[in-house]
Amino acid sequence: MPAIRPYLSSVVTDPRPRTLTASRAVLFDFGGTLDADGQTWKDRVGQLWREEGLVVTPERFDPAFYAADDALVGTVSPTLPFLETVSRLVAGVASGLGLRDSAVVERIATRFVTSAMATARRNAPLLSTLARRYRLGVVSNFYGNLATVCDNCGILESFSVVIDSARVACVKPDPRIFQAAVEALGVSTAEAIFVGDSPSRDMAGARGVGMPHIWLAAEASQRRGPCCPGDPVVRSLSDLGALLL
């Protein structure tokens, strides 16, 4: 288990490491990274669930969420919009927990997507700036409609490649999904940087293929420390400017 150490600022390593600024490409996770500052979909849906006054223990909520999440993989149209995607996810969670109130499902889904799209659009200018220096890509464990969701969020045009796990039949941290991205971009894994919020999927996966990586971590998560000594850790995607520009 990594040693616990304090983080006194948003960016906690040398702001211009040679291995980052010499890179040719930057790859991003989507959920929890491009649409939030290090908070997973499960945690965000759970928070909205509680704000509706629906008290469910993690022991019940987490399996219901994961089951609903798994049920969507590969079953949606590539053109399914973001709101409809999240509505189906939340409806699946509700069904698993025995909730039949469609109005609650609609409110949770709408609030989730409104917040996610606001964050993604806030990040759009940074992505546009990065795209003038690096080739950008998205690599995400998703349902089959990731490109449509990125388009709905107003960020698709910044990316040269979008790798959706349901479309390539492998999921992070499988090395093949990272390899598919760098091959599409025409770079090596050592020439790309991965930015993500999940230590087990994003950071470990990138480390496994020799790709430099930046951990986007909610403040509470940072107490566990990064997966590799010296890894850059940021609290917000906006902090990437100090690292990469």
C-alpha positions as CSV (number, residue, x, y, z in Angstrom):
1,M,0.0,0.0,0.0
2,P,1.5,3.4,-1.0
3,A,2.6,5.6,1.9
4,I,0.2,8.4,2.8
5,R,1.7,11.8,2.2
6,P,0.2,15.3,2.2
7,Y,-0.5,17.3,-1.0
8,L,0.1,21.0,-0.4
9,S,-0.9,22.2,-3.8
10,S,-2.9,21.2,-6.8
11,V,0.1,20.0,-8.7
12,V,2.5,18.1,-6.5
13,T,5.5,17.3,-8.7
14,D,8.0,19.2,-10.9
15,P,5.6,21.1,-13.2
16,R,7.6,20.4,-16.3
17,P,9.0,16.9,-16.2
18,R,11.0,16.0,-19.4
19,T,9.0,12.8,-19.9
20,L,5.8,14.8,-20.2
21,T,6.7,17.9,-22.2
22,A,8.6,15.7,-24.7
23,S,5.5,13.7,-25.4
24,R,3.6,13.7,-28.7
25,A,0.1,12.6,-27.5
26,V,-2.2,12.8,-24.5
27,L,-4.9,10.3,-23.8
28,F,-7.8,10.8,-21.5
29,D,-10.3,8.7,-19.6
30,F,-13.9,10.0,-20.0
31,G,-16.0,9.3,-16.9
32,G,-14.6,10.9,-13.8
33,T,-11.9,12.7,-15.8
34,L,-13.3,14.8,-18.7
35,D,-16.7,15.1,-17.1
36,A,-15.7,15.5,-13.4
37,D,-12.8,16.3,-11.2
38,G,-11.9,12.8,-10.2
39,Q,-15.3,11.5,-9.0
40,T,-16.6,8.3,-10.4
41,W,-20.1,7.8,-12.0
42,K,-21.0,5.5,-9.2
43,D,-20.2,8.0,-6.5
44,R,-22.0,10.8,-8.3
45,V,-25.1,8.8,-9.0
46,G,-25.0,7.7,-5.3
47,Q,-24.8,11.3,-4.1
48,L,-27.7,12.4,-6.3
49,W,-29.6,9.3,-5.0
50,R,-29.1,10.4,-1.4
51,E,-30.1,14.0,-2.2
52,E,-33.4,12.6,-3.3
53,G,-33.8,11.3,0.2
54,L,-33.3,7.7,-0.9
55,V,-31.1,6.0,1.8
56,V,-29.5,2.8,0.6
57,T,-26.4,1.2,2.1
58,P,-23.3,0.8,-0.1
59,E,-23.7,-3.0,0.3
60,R,-27.0,-2.6,-1.7
61,F,-26.3,0.3,-3.9
62,D,-22.9,-0.7,-5.3
63,P,-24.0,-4.1,-6.7
64,A,-27.2,-2.5,-8.2
65,F,-25.0,0.2,-9.9
66,Y,-22.5,-2.3,-11.3
67,A,-25.2,-4.6,-12.6
68,A,-27.0,-1.7,-14.4
69,D,-23.6,-0.5,-15.7
70,D,-22.7,-3.9,-17.1
71,A,-26.1,-4.4,-18.6
72,L,-25.6,-1.4,-20.9
73,V,-22.2,-2.4,-22.3
74,G,-22.6,-3.2,-26.0
75,T,-26.4,-2.9,-26.0
76,V,-26.8,0.7,-27.0
77,S,-26.8,2.4,-30.4
78,P,-23.6,4.2,-31.2
79,T,-25.8,7.4,-31.6
80,L,-27.6,7.1,-28.2
81,P,-27.4,10.6,-26.6
82,F,-25.7,11.2,-23.2
83,L,-29.0,11.9,-21.4
84,E,-30.7,8.8,-22.6
85,T,-27.6,6.8,-21.7
86,V,-27.6,8.0,-18.1
87,S,-31.4,7.7,-17.9
88,R,-31.1,4.0,-18.8
89,L,-28.3,3.5,-16.3
90,V,-30.2,5.2,-13.4
91,A,-33.4,3.3,-14.4
92,G,-31.4,0.1,-14.1
93,V,-30.1,1.0,-10.7
94,A,-33.6,1.9,-9.6
95,S,-35.0,-1.4,-10.9
96,G,-32.3,-3.3,-9.0
97,L,-33.2,-1.5,-5.8
98,G,-37.0,-1.8,-6.3
99,L,-37.7,1.9,-6.9
100,R,-40.5,2.4,-9.4
101,D,-40.6,6.3,-9.4
102,S,-39.8,7.4,-12.9
103,A,-39.8,11.0,-11.9
104,V,-36.9,10.4,-9.5
105,V,-35.0,8.6,-12.2
106,E,-35.5,11.5,-14.6
107,R,-34.4,14.1,-12.0
108,I,-31.2,12.2,-11.1
109,A,-30.3,11.6,-14.8
110,T,-30.9,15.2,-15.8
111,R,-28.9,16.6,-12.9
112,F,-26.1,14.1,-13.5
113,V,-25.8,15.0,-17.2
114,T,-26.2,18.8,-16.7
115,S,-23.3,18.7,-14.2
116,A,-21.2,16.4,-16.4
117,M,-21.7,18.5,-19.5
118,A,-20.9,21.7,-17.7
119,T,-17.6,20.3,-16.5
120,A,-16.7,18.9,-20.0
121,R,-17.5,22.3,-21.6
122,R,-15.5,24.1,-19.0
123,N,-12.6,21.8,-20.0
124,A,-13.1,22.4,-23.7
125,P,-10.8,25.4,-24.1
126,L,-7.9,23.6,-22.4
127,L,-8.5,20.6,-24.7
128,S,-8.5,22.8,-27.7
129,T,-5.2,24.4,-26.6
130,L,-3.6,21.0,-25.9
131,A,-4.8,19.8,-29.3
132,R,-2.6,22.4,-31.0
133,R,0.5,20.9,-29.4
134,Y,-0.4,17.2,-28.9
135,R,-2.5,14.6,-30.6
136,L,-5.4,13.9,-28.2
137,G,-7.4,10.8,-27.7
138,V,-10.0,9.3,-25.3
139,V,-9.7,5.8,-24.0
140,S,-12.7,4.8,-21.9
141,N,-14.5,1.7,-20.6
142,F,-17.9,2.6,-22.1
143,Y,-21.1,1.3,-23.7
144,G,-20.5,1.7,-27.4
145,N,-21.6,5.3,-27.9
146,L,-18.7,7.2,-26.4
147,A,-18.1,9.4,-29.5
148,T,-21.7,10.6,-29.4
149,V,-21.4,11.4,-25.7
150,C,-18.2,13.4,-26.3
151,D,-20.0,15.2,-29.1
152,N,-22.9,16.0,-26.9
153,C,-20.5,17.4,-24.4
154,G,-18.9,19.7,-27.0
155,I,-15.4,18.2,-26.8
156,L,-15.3,15.7,-29.7
157,E,-13.5,18.0,-32.1
158,S,-10.4,18.1,-30.0
159,F,-9.8,14.4,-30.2
160,S,-8.1,12.6,-33.1
161,V,-9.2,9.2,-31.8
162,V,-12.0,7.9,-29.5
163,I,-11.5,4.3,-28.2
164,D,-14.6,2.9,-26.6
165,S,-14.1,-0.4,-24.9
166,A,-17.4,-1.8,-26.2
167,R,-16.3,-1.1,-29.7
168,V,-12.8,-2.7,-29.4
169,A,-13.8,-5.7,-27.2
170,C,-11.3,-5.0,-24.4
171,V,-11.4,-2.9,-21.3
172,K,-8.8,-1.0,-19.2
173,P,-6.4,-2.0,-17.8
174,D,-6.0,-4.5,-20.7
175,P,-2.9,-3.4,-22.6
176,R,-4.7,-3.8,-25.9
177,I,-7.0,-0.9,-25.4
178,F,-4.0,1.5,-24.8
179,Q,-2.2,0.0,-27.7
180,A,-5.2,0.5,-30.0
181,A,-5.1,4.2,-29.1
182,V,-1.4,4.8,-29.7
183,E,-1.5,2.9,-32.9
184,A,-4.4,5.0,-34.1
185,L,-2.4,8.2,-33.2
186,G,0.8,7.0,-34.8
187,V,2.9,7.2,-31.6
188,S,4.5,4.8,-29.2
189,T,3.3,4.2,-25.6
190,A,6.3,6.0,-24.3
191,E,5.4,9.1,-26.4
192,A,1.9,9.3,-25.0
193,I,0.6,10.4,-21.6
194,F,-2.5,9.0,-20.0
195,V,-4.7,11.2,-17.8
196,G,-7.3,9.4,-15.7
197,D,-9.0,9.1,-12.3
198,S,-8.9,5.4,-11.6
199,P,-5.7,4.0,-10.0
200,S,-6.6,0.4,-10.9
201,R,-7.8,1.0,-14.5
202,D,-6.1,4.1,-15.7
203,M,-2.9,4.4,-13.8
204,A,-2.1,0.7,-13.5
205,G,-3.0,0.2,-17.2
206,A,-0.8,3.0,-18.4
207,R,2.0,1.9,-16.2
208,G,1.7,-1.6,-17.6
209,V,2.4,-0.5,-21.1
210,G,5.2,2.0,-20.2
211,M,3.1,5.1,-20.6
212,P,3.6,8.1,-18.4
213,H,0.5,9.0,-16.5
214,I,-1.1,11.8,-14.6
215,W,-3.7,11.0,-11.9
216,L,-6.7,13.2,-11.6
217,A,-7.8,12.6,-8.0
218,A,-10.4,14.1,-5.8
219,E,-8.8,15.6,-2.7
220,A,-9.9,12.8,-0.4
221,S,-8.5,10.2,-2.8
222,Q,-5.1,11.7,-2.8
223,R,-4.4,10.5,0.7
224,R,-3.6,7.1,-0.7
225,G,-0.8,8.5,-2.9
226,P,-0.2,7.9,-6.6
227,C,0.6,4.4,-8.0
228,C,4.2,5.2,-8.9
229,P,6.7,7.4,-7.0
230,G,6.9,10.8,-8.6
231,D,3.7,10.6,-10.6
232,P,2.0,13.9,-11.2
233,V,-1.3,14.3,-9.3
234,V,-3.8,17.0,-10.2
235,R,-7.1,18.0,-8.5
236,S,-8.6,19.5,-11.6
237,L,-8.1,19.0,-15.3
238,S,-7.3,22.7,-15.5
239,D,-4.1,22.0,-13.7
240,L,-2.8,20.2,-16.8
241,G,-1.8,23.5,-18.3
242,A,1.1,23.8,-15.8
243,L,2.3,20.3,-16.6
244,L,1.9,20.1,-20.4
245,L,1.9,23.6,-21.9
